[in-house]
């Protein structure tokens, strides 16, 4: 959707002559952002050892300086991430260590040590998989994301943060749930990449035809005054209805209603719903929609 909008706004300039290649670039930027956030998270957890060394090396260390709890630095999930080949290769390739703000890492670690959850975590001598996971989630969701200095820092490094923030948040939660199932060299599975590439190519190739289906349904609306994003979403929706036989029509329509509500105007969800529903009925009556029906096996 974002790339199609950029292509439309560019109005035929040479910048997007290779849309699939541009799509890959956008995905690469999202991957680099994700790797950086993950690396930052691991550095916050590992800072416990850095803090312990610094405090112990003071000229007159107190008892507290000599007994800093470093349990989180040995977090089982943390080390599962650090020892993962996919993570190691991503760090080697993207070099997030060159971008990281060490003072910000320190500040977020200090914020962590002041939380009730952290105090409960270090007070528990045993290691529980769920607790190991939850303390890392806490760092990301309650200390990194709400921190305005951290977000400003990320925005300065990655101009795609505003567009990707929600997706990255969901990906991080999924990753922390099952890190072994992710390959950080590729943000999308092969199946999802093929779908994204095919949808992009289809929407561009069928622009004239899908627009011809949408325009008569606009009634009193001037097609040229419709929000560009609404037209793109409707073209995408029509392409899914016609050319993606494994996606149920209801799923398609609901998805584009949600996207319109989230990214376009306040009235866009209802508008897109009405147009797509109308086109869906017309295409169904003409026998142009053919979907594969999957039945649950008993």
C-alpha positions as CSV (number, residue, x, y, z in Angstrom):
1,X,0.0,0.0,0.0
2,X,2.7,2.5,1.0
3,X,4.8,1.7,-2.1
4,X,1.8,2.0,-4.4
5,X,1.0,5.4,-2.9
6,X,4.6,6.5,-3.5
7,X,4.4,5.3,-7.1
8,X,1.1,7.1,-7.6
9,X,2.4,10.3,-6.0
10,X,5.6,10.2,-8.2
11,X,3.3,10.3,-11.3
12,X,5.5,8.3,-13.6
13,X,8.9,9.6,-12.7
14,X,11.8,7.2,-13.2
15,X,12.2,6.7,-9.4
16,X,9.9,3.6,-9.5
17,X,10.7,2.0,-12.8
18,X,11.4,-1.3,-10.9
19,X,8.6,-1.6,-8.4
20,X,9.5,-5.1,-7.2
21,X,13.1,-4.0,-6.6
22,X,11.7,-1.0,-4.7
23,X,9.5,-3.3,-2.6
24,X,12.5,-5.3,-1.7
25,X,14.3,-2.1,-0.6
26,X,11.4,-1.1,1.6
27,X,11.4,-4.5,3.2
28,X,15.2,-4.3,3.7
29,X,14.7,-1.0,5.6
30,X,12.0,-2.6,7.8
31,X,14.4,-5.5,8.5
32,X,17.3,-3.1,9.4
33,X,14.9,-1.2,11.8
34,X,13.8,-4.5,13.4
35,X,17.4,-5.7,13.8
36,X,18.4,-2.4,15.5
37,X,15.5,-2.5,18.0
38,X,16.3,-6.1,18.8
39,X,20.0,-5.3,19.2
40,X,19.2,-2.3,21.5
41,X,16.9,-4.6,23.6
42,X,19.7,-7.1,24.1
43,X,22.2,-4.3,25.0
44,X,19.8,-3.0,27.7
45,X,19.6,-6.5,29.3
46,X,23.4,-7.0,29.0
47,X,24.1,-3.6,30.6
48,X,23.7,-5.2,34.0
49,X,27.2,-6.7,33.7
50,X,28.6,-3.3,32.4
51,X,27.0,-1.6,35.4
52,X,28.4,-4.2,37.8
53,X,31.9,-3.8,36.5
54,X,31.8,0.0,36.6
55,X,30.5,0.1,40.1
56,X,32.9,-2.5,41.4
57,X,35.8,-0.5,39.9
58,X,35.1,2.6,41.9
59,X,37.8,3.9,44.3
60,X,35.7,3.2,47.3
61,X,33.0,0.8,46.2
62,X,30.1,0.2,48.7
63,X,28.6,-3.2,49.5
64,X,25.9,-2.4,47.0
65,X,28.5,-1.6,44.3
66,X,30.1,-5.0,44.8
67,X,26.8,-6.9,44.8
68,X,24.9,-5.6,41.7
69,X,22.4,-8.3,40.6
70,X,23.3,-9.4,37.1
71,X,20.6,-12.0,36.7
72,X,19.1,-10.4,33.6
73,X,22.4,-10.5,31.8
74,X,22.1,-14.3,31.9
75,X,18.5,-14.3,30.8
76,X,17.9,-17.6,28.9
77,X,15.8,-16.0,26.1
78,X,18.4,-13.2,25.8
79,X,21.2,-15.8,25.2
80,X,19.0,-17.8,22.8
81,X,18.8,-14.6,20.8
82,X,22.5,-13.7,21.1
83,X,23.6,-17.2,20.1
84,X,21.2,-17.5,17.2
85,X,23.1,-17.6,13.8
86,X,20.5,-15.5,12.2
87,X,20.9,-12.7,14.7
88,X,24.7,-12.9,14.6
89,X,24.7,-12.6,10.8
90,X,22.2,-9.7,10.9
91,X,24.4,-7.8,13.4
92,X,27.4,-8.5,11.3
93,X,25.6,-7.2,8.2
94,X,23.8,-4.2,9.5
95,X,26.3,-3.2,12.3
96,X,23.7,-1.8,14.7
97,X,26.6,-1.3,17.2
98,X,27.7,1.7,15.2
99,X,24.4,3.4,15.5
100,X,23.5,2.7,19.2
101,X,23.4,5.4,21.8
102,X,25.1,3.9,24.8
103,X,23.9,6.7,27.2
104,X,20.3,5.9,26.2
105,X,21.0,2.2,26.8
106,X,22.2,3.1,30.3
107,X,19.2,5.3,31.0
108,X,16.7,2.7,29.9
109,X,18.5,0.1,32.0
110,X,18.3,2.4,35.0
111,X,14.6,2.9,34.4
112,X,14.3,-0.9,34.3
113,X,16.0,-1.4,37.7
114,X,13.4,1.0,39.3
115,X,10.4,-1.1,38.2
116,X,8.5,-3.4,40.5
117,X,8.6,-6.1,37.9
118,X,12.4,-6.0,37.8
119,X,12.8,-6.2,41.5
120,X,10.5,-9.2,41.6
121,X,12.5,-10.8,38.8
122,X,15.9,-10.5,40.4
123,X,14.5,-11.5,43.8
124,X,13.5,-14.9,42.3
125,X,16.5,-17.2,42.4
126,X,15.1,-19.7,39.9
127,X,14.7,-19.2,36.1
128,X,11.2,-19.6,34.6
129,X,10.8,-19.4,30.8
130,X,7.8,-17.2,31.1
131,X,9.4,-14.8,33.5
132,X,12.5,-14.7,31.3
133,X,10.3,-13.7,28.3
134,X,8.2,-11.2,30.2
135,X,11.1,-9.2,31.5
136,X,12.4,-8.7,27.9
137,X,8.9,-7.7,26.7
138,X,8.7,-5.2,29.6
139,X,11.9,-3.5,28.4
140,X,10.6,-3.2,24.9
141,X,6.9,-2.3,25.4
142,X,7.1,-0.3,28.7
143,X,10.6,1.3,28.6
144,X,11.8,1.6,25.0
145,X,8.6,2.5,23.1
146,X,7.1,5.0,25.6
147,X,10.5,6.8,26.0
148,X,10.3,10.0,23.9
149,X,14.1,10.3,23.7
150,X,14.4,6.7,22.4
151,X,11.7,7.3,19.7
152,X,13.4,10.5,18.6
153,X,16.7,8.6,18.4
154,X,15.0,5.9,16.3
155,X,13.3,8.4,14.0
156,X,16.7,10.1,13.4
157,X,18.1,6.8,12.3
158,X,15.2,5.3,10.4
159,X,12.8,7.5,8.4
160,X,10.5,4.5,8.0
161,X,9.7,4.3,11.8
162,X,6.3,6.1,11.6
163,X,5.1,3.8,8.8
164,X,6.5,0.6,10.3
165,X,6.1,1.1,14.0
166,X,2.9,-0.9,14.5
167,X,4.2,-3.8,12.3
168,X,7.5,-3.8,14.1
169,X,5.8,-3.9,17.5
170,X,3.8,-7.0,16.4
171,X,6.9,-8.6,14.9
172,X,8.9,-8.1,18.1
173,X,6.2,-9.7,20.3
174,X,6.1,-12.7,17.9
175,X,9.9,-12.9,17.8
176,X,10.2,-12.9,21.6
177,X,7.6,-15.7,21.7
178,X,9.5,-17.9,19.3
179,X,12.9,-16.5,18.1
180,X,14.0,-19.7,16.6
181,X,11.2,-19.5,14.0
182,X,12.5,-16.2,12.6
183,X,15.3,-15.7,10.0
184,X,16.4,-12.2,10.3
185,X,18.0,-12.1,6.8
186,X,14.5,-12.2,5.4
187,X,11.6,-10.4,7.0
188,X,9.0,-12.3,5.0
189,X,8.6,-16.0,4.4
190,X,8.9,-17.1,0.8
191,X,5.1,-17.5,0.6
192,X,4.4,-14.0,1.9
193,X,7.0,-12.5,-0.4
194,X,5.4,-14.1,-3.4
195,X,2.0,-12.8,-2.3
196,X,3.3,-9.2,-1.8
197,X,5.2,-9.2,-5.1
198,X,2.3,-10.7,-7.0
199,X,-0.2,-8.2,-5.5
200,X,2.0,-5.3,-6.3
201,X,2.5,-6.4,-9.9
202,X,-1.2,-7.2,-10.4
203,X,-2.4,-3.8,-9.0
204,X,0.0,-2.0,-11.3
205,X,-0.8,-4.1,-14.3
206,X,-4.6,-4.0,-13.8
207,X,-4.8,-0.3,-12.9
208,X,-6.9,0.6,-16.0
209,X,-9.3,-2.3,-15.6
210,X,-9.8,-2.0,-11.9
211,X,-10.3,1.8,-12.2
212,X,-13.0,1.1,-14.9
213,X,-14.8,-1.1,-12.4
214,X,-14.6,1.5,-9.5
215,X,-15.4,4.7,-11.4
216,X,-19.1,3.9,-12.2
217,X,-19.7,3.1,-8.6
218,X,-18.7,6.6,-7.4
219,X,-22.0,8.1,-8.4
220,X,-21.8,11.8,-7.3
221,X,-18.1,11.5,-6.5
222,X,-15.6,12.9,-8.8
223,X,-13.0,10.2,-9.4
224,X,-10.2,12.7,-9.6
225,X,-11.2,14.2,-6.2
226,X,-11.2,10.8,-4.3
227,X,-8.3,10.5,-1.9
228,X,-5.4,8.8,-3.7
229,X,-5.0,6.3,-0.9
230,X,-8.7,5.3,-1.1
231,X,-8.4,4.6,-4.8
232,X,-5.3,2.5,-4.2
233,X,-7.0,0.5,-1.5
234,X,-10.0,-0.1,-3.7
235,X,-7.8,-1.2,-6.6
236,X,-5.9,-3.6,-4.3
237,X,-9.2,-4.9,-3.0
238,X,-10.6,-5.5,-6.5
239,X,-7.4,-7.3,-7.5
240,X,-7.7,-9.6,-4.5
241,X,-11.3,-10.3,-5.3
242,X,-10.6,-11.2,-8.9
243,X,-7.1,-12.7,-9.0
244,X,-6.3,-14.3,-5.6
245,X,-8.5,-17.3,-5.4
246,X,-7.3,-18.5,-2.0
247,X,-8.4,-15.3,-0.1
248,X,-12.0,-15.3,0.9
249,X,-13.9,-12.2,-0.3
250,X,-15.1,-11.3,3.2
251,X,-11.5,-11.3,4.4
252,X,-10.4,-9.0,1.6
253,X,-13.2,-6.5,2.1
254,X,-12.7,-6.4,5.9
255,X,-9.0,-6.0,5.5
256,X,-9.3,-3.0,3.2
257,X,-11.9,-1.4,5.4
258,X,-9.5,-1.6,8.3
259,X,-6.6,-0.2,6.2
260,X,-8.8,2.7,5.1
261,X,-9.8,3.5,8.7
262,X,-6.2,3.3,9.9
263,X,-4.4,5.2,7.1
264,X,-6.9,7.4,5.3
265,X,-9.7,9.8,6.2
266,X,-12.4,9.4,8.9
267,X,-15.0,8.5,6.3
268,X,-12.8,6.2,4.2
269,X,-13.7,3.0,5.9
270,X,-17.4,3.3,5.2
271,X,-16.7,4.6,1.7
272,X,-14.3,1.8,0.7
273,X,-16.7,-0.7,2.3
274,X,-19.6,0.5,0.1
275,X,-17.6,0.5,-3.1
276,X,-16.0,-2.9,-2.7
277,X,-19.2,-4.5,-1.5
278,X,-21.0,-3.1,-4.6
279,X,-18.2,-4.4,-7.0
280,X,-18.2,-7.7,-5.2
281,X,-21.9,-8.2,-5.8
282,X,-21.6,-7.2,-9.4
283,X,-18.6,-9.5,-10.1
284,X,-20.3,-12.4,-8.3
285,X,-23.5,-12.1,-10.4
286,X,-21.3,-12.0,-13.6
287,X,-19.5,-15.2,-12.4
288,X,-16.1,-13.5,-12.4
289,X,-15.2,-14.3,-8.8
290,X,-13.9,-17.9,-8.3
291,X,-12.6,-18.8,-4.9
292,X,-11.2,-22.1,-3.6
293,X,-13.3,-23.3,-0.8
294,X,-11.4,-25.1,2.0
295,X,-13.5,-27.5,4.1
296,X,-12.4,-28.5,7.6
297,X,-11.4,-32.1,7.7
298,X,-13.3,-34.2,10.2
